[in-house]
Amino acid sequence: MRIYNSMTGKKEAFTPLTPGEVKMYVCGPTVYNFFHIGNARPFLIFDAFRRYLKYRGYKVTYVQNFTDVDDKIIKRANEEGVDSLEISERFIAEYFKDADALGITRADIHPKVTETMPEIIAFVASLIEKGHAYEVDGDVYFDAKSFNEYGKLSGQKIEELEIGARVELNTVKKNPVDFALWKKKKEGEPSWESPWGQGRPGWHIECSVMSTKYLGETIDIHAGGQDLIFPHHENEIAQSECYSGHTFANYWMHNGYININNEKMSKSKNNFFTVREILEEYDAEVVRFFLLSAHYRNPVNFSRELIMSAESGLERIYTAKDNLEYLLDKAIGDVDSAALAEALEGYRNKFVEAMDDDFNTADGISTIFELVRFMNVEITSDVSKSDVERALALLTELTGVVGILTKEKASLDDEIELLIEARQQARKDRDFAKADAIRDDLKARGIVLKDTPDGVKWDYEK
């Protein structure tokens, strides 16, 4: 298996710290609102990567945090006149609703900042003791220049950052690039007692501490969106490696951005969509399939046309599965085909080869489509029942790795019946164009309609 390591800028053979085991940390949401489609991509992608690691036989410990102390949470709480904990708990629950809908499995551990406060304070105190941080009137800052390798992930140089417009000037800091580890309490904010007075942690320190607490000082994989490379992950590396003296993560993985209709998603362009809003219009499994159909490092363009294309592709796979289930009772072959078994194994190997190459779900899903085309031609009623079972098991296996084909067949049957009813009503209304369109849609799924004395019946095309 090879992974593109953002730290080195190249694909590298994946060698975990402990053979057969993987320690993986993925930056989770700041819980002040429903998460948007851009957030959804890393949550979904890296959970799917965990699924694949487990499929390949690894024991995976997967940690994804909740940032439940943050300026945005405090702002919303003050606007609603409630405690900030009420806001964060509300949107943690909403996160799980949307994540569950998208087929994102729960992390092994979902730590919260508010539950990690003693460890955060101890971590900051250690950085001060080691000369990597300093306190100014209740605020604590990390001394970026104390870490000689600062900028090694993002390629940023301290000298350029010091004069860059992106760096906020702060006269109390030793250097403009220094960042907050602990923030002095302000009116209307939650706070915790510390050696530096009442306050709360900065954003970057939280992930370092939660990762260290649950996975150890060095982990295998740290992952997140491309937008987190700088400053968040850069700062995590600096403070973690100054704290422990060890490499923080051996592999850094970052997914590409999502554009909406070929434009960057932003509230100012009115193209900013939460997953909750998207799921009001599109099926959750189709959204999942769409996001997995591109390589995780490539940008993705989210548009109605592309979603509809993903929906059609997913339906083709469902139809293939339905056809195989139909053939289970129809197969009449007496002898298992060695050639068929060999061909199926070839598709499994091709799928694994694609996924082993930097988790290439795009090529992995292409292989599933190749398998579907093969089965549509080669798996007929003339083959043996065990050959049909073997083909169905492989399709279920490969789609299960990426978390698709999860709907029960009954729900598809119900959908077909509803379409037939709609077609009958359209014929009664003499809307023959609509009736024909429904018939053509069903035919494209491999479903044929038959008029009988008992009404319209349907069956899979043989």
C-alpha positions as CSV (number, residue, x, y, z in Angstrom):
1,M,0.0,0.0,0.0
2,R,1.2,3.5,-0.9
3,I,0.0,6.8,0.5
4,Y,0.7,10.3,-0.7
5,N,2.4,12.0,2.2
6,S,1.7,15.8,2.3
7,M,4.9,16.1,4.4
8,T,7.2,14.8,1.6
9,G,5.0,15.6,-1.4
10,K,5.2,12.1,-2.8
11,K,3.7,8.7,-2.5
12,E,5.3,6.4,0.0
13,A,5.0,2.8,1.0
14,F,2.8,2.6,4.1
15,T,4.6,1.1,7.0
16,P,2.7,1.5,10.3
17,L,4.5,1.9,13.6
18,T,3.2,-1.4,14.9
19,P,2.8,-4.2,12.2
20,G,-0.9,-4.8,11.5
21,E,-2.1,-1.8,13.5
22,V,-2.9,1.8,12.5
23,K,-3.3,4.8,14.7
24,M,-5.3,7.5,12.8
25,Y,-6.4,11.0,13.9
26,V,-8.8,13.1,11.7
27,C,-9.7,16.6,12.6
28,G,-13.5,16.8,13.4
29,P,-16.0,19.6,13.3
30,T,-16.4,22.8,15.3
31,V,-19.9,22.3,16.5
32,Y,-21.8,25.6,16.2
33,N,-23.9,24.7,13.1
34,F,-24.8,21.9,10.7
35,F,-21.7,20.9,8.8
36,H,-21.4,21.8,5.1
37,I,-20.6,19.7,2.1
38,G,-16.9,20.8,2.2
39,N,-16.7,19.5,5.8
40,A,-18.4,16.3,4.7
41,R,-15.7,15.3,2.3
42,P,-12.9,14.6,4.8
43,F,-15.3,13.1,7.3
44,L,-16.5,10.7,4.6
45,I,-13.2,10.1,2.8
46,F,-11.1,9.2,5.8
47,D,-13.8,7.1,7.3
48,A,-13.9,5.2,4.0
49,F,-10.1,4.9,4.2
50,R,-10.4,3.4,7.6
51,R,-12.9,0.9,6.2
52,Y,-10.4,-0.1,3.6
53,L,-7.5,-0.4,6.1
54,K,-9.7,-2.8,8.1
55,Y,-10.6,-4.7,4.9
56,R,-6.9,-5.1,4.3
57,G,-6.6,-6.7,7.7
58,Y,-5.3,-3.8,9.9
59,K,-6.5,-3.1,13.4
60,V,-7.4,0.6,13.2
61,T,-7.8,3.0,16.1
62,Y,-9.6,6.0,14.7
63,V,-10.0,9.2,16.6
64,Q,-12.1,12.2,15.4
65,N,-12.5,15.1,17.8
66,F,-15.3,17.6,18.4
67,T,-14.1,21.2,19.0
68,D,-16.8,22.3,21.5
69,V,-15.0,25.4,22.7
70,D,-14.5,28.1,20.0
71,D,-15.3,31.8,19.2
72,K,-18.1,30.8,16.8
73,I,-19.8,28.6,19.4
74,I,-19.5,31.4,21.9
75,K,-20.9,33.9,19.4
76,R,-23.9,31.7,18.6
77,A,-24.6,31.0,22.3
78,N,-24.5,34.7,23.1
79,E,-26.9,35.5,20.2
80,E,-29.3,32.8,21.4
81,G,-28.9,33.7,25.1
82,V,-27.9,30.1,26.1
83,D,-24.8,28.4,27.5
84,S,-22.2,27.5,24.9
85,L,-22.3,23.9,26.0
86,E,-26.0,23.8,24.9
87,I,-25.0,24.9,21.4
88,S,-22.1,22.4,21.1
89,E,-24.2,19.4,22.4
90,R,-27.1,20.3,20.1
91,F,-24.8,20.3,17.0
92,I,-22.9,17.2,18.0
93,A,-26.3,15.4,17.9
94,E,-27.0,17.0,14.5
95,Y,-23.6,16.0,13.2
96,F,-24.3,12.4,14.0
97,K,-27.7,12.6,12.2
98,D,-26.1,13.8,9.0
99,A,-23.0,11.6,9.3
100,D,-25.2,8.5,9.9
101,A,-27.2,9.4,6.7
102,L,-24.0,9.6,4.7
103,G,-22.8,6.2,6.0
104,I,-20.0,7.7,8.1
105,T,-19.3,5.2,10.9
106,R,-18.6,6.4,14.4
107,A,-15.0,6.9,15.3
108,D,-13.5,4.6,18.0
109,I,-13.1,7.7,20.1
110,H,-14.8,11.1,19.7
111,P,-13.0,13.3,22.3
112,K,-14.3,16.7,23.2
113,V,-12.1,19.7,24.2
114,T,-14.2,20.3,27.3
115,E,-13.4,16.8,28.5
116,T,-9.6,17.2,27.9
117,M,-9.0,20.4,29.8
118,P,-6.6,19.0,32.5
119,E,-4.4,17.4,29.8
120,I,-4.4,20.6,27.7
121,I,-3.3,22.7,30.7
122,A,-0.5,20.2,31.5
123,F,0.6,20.2,27.9
124,V,0.8,24.0,27.8
125,A,2.7,24.1,31.1
126,S,5.2,21.6,29.8
127,L,5.8,23.8,26.7
128,I,6.5,26.8,28.9
129,E,8.8,24.7,31.1
130,K,10.8,23.6,28.0
131,G,11.2,27.1,26.7
132,H,8.8,26.8,23.8
133,A,6.0,29.0,25.1
134,Y,5.6,32.1,27.2
135,E,2.9,33.8,29.2
136,V,1.8,37.5,28.8
137,D,-0.8,38.8,31.2
138,G,-2.9,35.5,31.3
139,D,-2.4,34.6,27.6
140,V,0.1,31.9,26.6
141,Y,1.8,31.9,23.2
142,F,3.9,29.3,21.4
143,D,7.3,30.6,20.4
144,A,7.4,29.6,16.7
145,K,11.1,30.4,16.4
146,S,11.9,27.9,19.1
147,F,11.1,25.1,16.6
148,N,13.7,25.0,13.9
149,E,11.5,23.0,11.5
150,Y,8.5,25.4,11.6
151,G,6.9,25.4,8.2
152,K,8.1,22.0,7.1
153,L,4.6,20.7,6.2
154,S,3.3,23.8,4.4
155,G,6.6,25.0,3.0
156,Q,6.0,28.4,4.7
157,K,9.1,30.3,5.9
158,I,9.0,32.2,9.2
159,E,10.8,35.1,7.6
160,E,8.1,35.5,5.0
161,L,5.3,35.0,7.4
162,E,6.6,37.7,9.6
163,I,6.1,40.3,6.9
164,G,3.1,38.7,5.2
165,A,-0.2,40.4,5.3
166,R,-1.9,37.2,6.5
167,V,-0.2,37.3,9.9
168,E,-2.1,39.3,12.5
169,L,0.1,41.8,14.2
170,N,0.1,41.6,18.0
171,T,2.6,43.8,19.9
172,V,2.5,41.5,23.0
173,K,3.9,38.6,21.1
174,K,7.7,38.0,20.7
175,N,7.2,37.3,17.0
176,P,4.2,37.9,14.7
177,V,4.0,34.2,13.8
178,D,3.6,33.1,17.5
179,F,0.2,31.6,18.1
180,A,-2.1,31.3,21.2
181,L,-2.0,28.2,23.3
182,W,-4.2,29.6,26.1
183,K,-6.5,32.7,25.9
184,K,-7.3,34.9,28.9
185,K,-10.9,35.0,29.9
186,K,-13.1,37.6,28.3
187,E,-16.6,38.7,29.4
188,G,-19.3,36.3,28.3
189,E,-17.0,33.4,27.5
190,P,-16.7,30.0,29.3
191,S,-13.4,29.6,31.1
192,W,-11.3,27.2,33.2
193,E,-8.9,27.7,36.0
194,S,-5.2,27.4,35.0
195,P,-1.8,28.4,36.3
196,W,-2.2,31.6,34.2
197,G,-5.7,32.5,35.5
198,Q,-9.1,31.9,34.1
199,G,-9.2,31.2,30.4
200,R,-9.7,28.6,27.6
201,P,-7.4,26.9,25.1
202,G,-6.4,28.0,21.6
203,W,-7.6,26.0,18.6
204,H,-4.4,24.3,17.6
205,I,-3.4,22.9,21.0
206,E,-6.6,21.0,21.3
207,C,-6.0,18.5,18.5
208,S,-2.4,17.9,19.6
209,V,-3.5,17.0,23.1
210,M,-6.4,14.8,22.1
211,S,-4.3,12.9,19.6
212,T,-1.5,12.4,22.2
213,K,-3.9,11.4,24.9
214,Y,-5.7,8.7,22.9
215,L,-3.0,7.6,20.4
216,G,0.3,8.4,21.8
217,E,3.1,10.9,21.0
218,T,3.7,9.5,17.5
219,I,0.8,8.3,15.3
220,D,0.6,6.7,11.9
221,I,-1.8,9.0,10.0
222,H,-3.1,12.5,10.6
223,A,-5.7,13.6,8.1
224,G,-8.0,16.5,7.3
225,G,-9.0,19.0,4.6
226,Q,-6.4,20.8,2.5
227,D,-7.4,24.0,4.2
228,L,-6.0,22.8,7.5
229,I,-2.4,22.4,6.3
230,F,-1.6,25.9,7.4
231,P,-1.8,27.1,10.1
232,H,-3.6,24.3,11.9
233,H,-1.6,21.3,11.1
234,E,1.6,23.2,10.9
235,N,1.1,24.5,14.4
236,E,0.1,21.0,15.7
237,I,3.4,19.7,14.4
238,A,5.4,22.4,16.1
239,Q,3.9,22.2,19.5
240,S,3.6,18.4,19.5
241,E,7.2,17.8,18.5
242,C,8.5,20.4,20.9
243,Y,6.5,18.7,23.7
244,S,7.5,15.1,23.0
245,G,10.8,15.4,21.1
246,H,9.4,12.8,18.6
247,T,7.8,12.9,15.2
248,F,4.1,13.7,15.6
249,A,2.7,11.8,12.6
250,N,4.5,9.7,10.0
251,Y,1.9,10.3,7.2
252,W,-0.2,13.4,6.5
253,M,-3.2,13.0,4.3
254,H,-5.3,15.9,2.9
255,N,-8.3,15.9,0.6
256,G,-9.0,18.5,-2.1
257,Y,-11.6,21.2,-2.1
258,I,-15.2,21.1,-3.2
259,N,-16.5,23.7,-5.7
260,I,-20.1,24.4,-6.4
261,N,-20.9,24.7,-10.1
262,N,-17.2,25.4,-10.8
263,E,-17.0,28.2,-8.2
264,K,-15.4,28.1,-4.8
265,M,-18.1,27.6,-2.1
266,S,-18.7,30.8,-0.1
267,K,-21.6,32.5,1.7
268,S,-21.0,35.7,-0.3
269,K,-21.7,33.8,-3.6
270,N,-24.8,32.3,-2.1
271,N,-23.5,28.8,-3.0
272,F,-22.8,27.6,0.6
273,F,-24.7,24.4,1.4
274,T,-25.0,22.4,4.5
275,V,-25.3,18.6,4.2
276,R,-28.7,18.9,5.8
277,E,-29.9,21.2,3.0
278,I,-28.4,18.9,0.3
279,L,-30.1,15.9,1.8
280,E,-33.4,17.6,1.4
281,E,-33.0,17.3,-2.3
282,Y,-30.6,14.4,-2.9
283,D,-30.4,10.8,-1.7
284,A,-27.6,10.5,1.0
285,E,-26.2,7.4,-0.6
286,V,-26.0,9.1,-4.0
287,V,-24.0,12.0,-2.3
288,R,-21.7,9.5,-0.7
289,F,-21.2,7.7,-4.1
290,F,-20.5,11.0,-5.8
291,L,-17.9,12.1,-3.3
292,L,-16.1,8.7,-3.5
293,S,-16.2,8.7,-7.3
294,A,-13.3,11.2,-7.5
295,H,-9.8,10.7,-6.1
296,Y,-9.7,12.3,-2.6
297,R,-6.8,14.6,-3.4
298,N,-8.5,16.1,-6.5
299,P,-10.9,19.0,-6.3
300,V,-14.6,18.0,-6.8
301,N,-17.2,20.0,-8.6
302,F,-20.6,19.7,-7.0
303,S,-23.5,20.2,-9.5
304,R,-26.9,18.9,-10.2
305,E,-25.8,17.3,-13.5
306,L,-22.9,15.4,-11.8
307,I,-25.2,14.3,-8.9
308,M,-27.7,12.9,-11.4
309,S,-24.9,11.1,-13.2
310,A,-23.8,9.6,-9.9
311,E,-27.4,8.5,-9.2
312,S,-27.6,6.8,-12.6
313,G,-24.3,5.0,-11.9
314,L,-25.4,3.8,-8.5
315,E,-28.7,2.6,-10.0
316,R,-26.7,0.4,-12.5
317,I,-24.9,-1.3,-9.7
318,Y,-28.1,-1.8,-7.8
319,T,-29.7,-3.3,-10.9
320,A,-26.8,-5.7,-11.3
321,K,-27.2,-6.8,-7.7
322,D,-31.0,-7.3,-8.2
323,N,-30.4,-9.3,-11.3
324,L,-28.0,-11.6,-9.4
325,E,-30.5,-12.1,-6.6
326,Y,-33.2,-12.9,-9.2
327,L,-30.9,-15.4,-10.9
328,L,-30.2,-17.3,-7.6
329,D,-33.5,-19.1,-8.1
330,K,-33.2,-19.4,-11.9
331,A,-29.6,-20.8,-12.3
332,I,-29.6,-24.3,-13.8
333,G,-25.9,-25.0,-14.5
334,D,-24.5,-28.2,-13.0
335,V,-20.8,-27.4,-13.0
336,D,-19.0,-24.4,-11.4
337,S,-16.9,-22.5,-13.9
338,A,-13.2,-22.3,-13.1
339,A,-12.8,-19.6,-15.7
340,L,-15.6,-17.5,-14.1
341,A,-14.0,-17.9,-10.6
342,E,-10.6,-16.8,-12.0
343,A,-12.2,-13.8,-13.7
344,L,-14.0,-12.7,-10.5
345,E,-10.7,-13.0,-8.6
346,G,-9.1,-10.8,-11.2
347,Y,-11.6,-8.0,-10.5
348,R,-11.0,-8.3,-6.8
349,N,-7.2,-8.0,-7.4
350,K,-7.7,-5.0,-9.7
351,F,-9.9,-3.3,-7.1
352,V,-7.3,-3.8,-4.3
353,E,-4.5,-2.7,-6.6
354,A,-6.4,0.6,-7.3
355,M,-7.2,1.2,-3.6
356,D,-3.7,0.3,-2.5
357,D,-2.4,3.1,-4.8
358,D,-3.1,6.1,-2.5
359,F,-6.7,5.1,-1.8
360,N,-7.8,5.6,-5.4
361,T,-11.6,5.2,-5.0
362,A,-12.1,6.6,-8.5
363,D,-10.3,3.6,-10.0
364,G,-11.8,1.3,-7.4
365,I,-15.3,2.3,-8.4
366,S,-14.4,2.0,-12.1
367,T,-13.4,-1.6,-11.4
368,I,-16.8,-2.2,-9.8
369,F,-18.4,-0.9,-13.0
370,E,-16.2,-3.3,-15.0
371,L,-17.3,-6.1,-12.8
372,V,-21.0,-5.1,-13.3
373,R,-20.6,-5.2,-17.1
374,F,-18.9,-8.6,-16.9
375,M,-21.6,-10.0,-14.7
376,N,-24.4,-8.6,-16.9
377,V,-23.0,-10.6,-19.8
378,E,-21.5,-13.7,-18.2
379,I,-23.9,-14.5,-15.3
380,T,-27.0,-16.0,-16.8
381,S,-29.4,-18.7,-15.9
382,D,-27.1,-21.2,-17.6
383,V,-24.4,-20.9,-14.8
384,S,-24.5,-22.8,-11.5
385,K,-26.2,-21.4,-8.4
386,S,-22.8,-21.3,-6.6
387,D,-21.3,-19.2,-9.5
388,V,-24.2,-16.7,-9.0
389,E,-23.5,-16.7,-5.3
390,R,-19.8,-16.2,-5.9
391,A,-20.5,-13.2,-8.1
392,L,-23.0,-11.7,-5.7
393,A,-20.6,-12.1,-2.8
394,L,-17.8,-10.3,-4.7
395,L,-20.1,-7.4,-5.6
396,T,-21.3,-7.1,-2.0
397,E,-17.7,-7.3,-0.8
398,L,-16.3,-4.6,-3.0
399,T,-19.3,-2.2,-2.6
400,G,-19.2,-2.8,1.1
401,V,-15.6,-1.6,1.3
402,V,-16.6,1.8,0.1
403,G,-20.0,1.8,1.9
404,I,-22.5,1.7,-1.0
405,L,-25.3,-0.7,-1.9
406,T,-26.6,-0.5,1.6
407,K,-30.4,-0.2,0.8
408,E,-32.6,-3.2,1.3
409,K,-34.1,-4.6,-1.9
410,A,-37.6,-4.0,-0.5
411,S,-37.1,-0.3,-0.7
412,L,-36.2,-0.6,-4.4
413,D,-39.2,-2.8,-5.0
414,D,-41.4,-0.1,-3.3
415,E,-39.8,2.6,-5.5
416,I,-40.6,0.6,-8.6
417,E,-44.2,0.0,-7.6
418,L,-44.6,3.8,-7.0
419,L,-43.2,4.5,-10.4
420,I,-45.6,2.1,-12.0
421,E,-48.5,3.7,-10.2
422,A,-47.3,7.1,-11.4
423,R,-47.1,5.8,-14.9
424,Q,-50.7,4.4,-14.7
425,Q,-51.9,7.7,-13.4
426,A,-50.1,9.6,-16.2
427,R,-51.8,7.3,-18.8
428,K,-55.2,8.0,-17.2
429,D,-54.4,11.7,-17.4
430,R,-53.4,11.2,-21.1
431,D,-49.9,12.5,-20.2
432,F,-48.3,9.9,-22.5
433,A,-44.9,11.7,-22.6
434,K,-44.6,11.3,-18.8
435,A,-45.8,7.7,-19.0
436,D,-43.2,6.9,-21.7
437,A,-40.5,8.6,-19.7
438,I,-41.2,6.5,-16.6
439,R,-41.3,3.3,-18.8
440,D,-37.9,4.3,-20.3
441,D,-36.5,5.0,-16.9
442,L,-37.5,1.5,-15.7
443,K,-36.2,-0.1,-18.8
444,A,-32.8,1.6,-18.3
445,R,-32.7,-0.1,-14.9
446,G,-33.3,-3.4,-16.6
447,I,-37.0,-3.6,-15.6
448,V,-39.7,-4.6,-18.1
449,L,-43.4,-4.1,-17.6
450,K,-46.1,-6.5,-18.6
451,D,-49.9,-5.8,-18.9
452,T,-51.9,-8.7,-17.4
453,P,-55.5,-9.2,-16.5
454,D,-54.5,-8.5,-12.9
455,G,-52.8,-5.2,-13.8
456,V,-49.3,-4.2,-14.6
457,K,-46.6,-6.6,-13.5
458,W,-42.8,-6.1,-13.6
459,D,-39.8,-8.3,-13.8
460,Y,-36.0,-8.0,-14.4
461,E,-35.0,-8.1,-18.1
462,K,-33.5,-11.5,-18.9
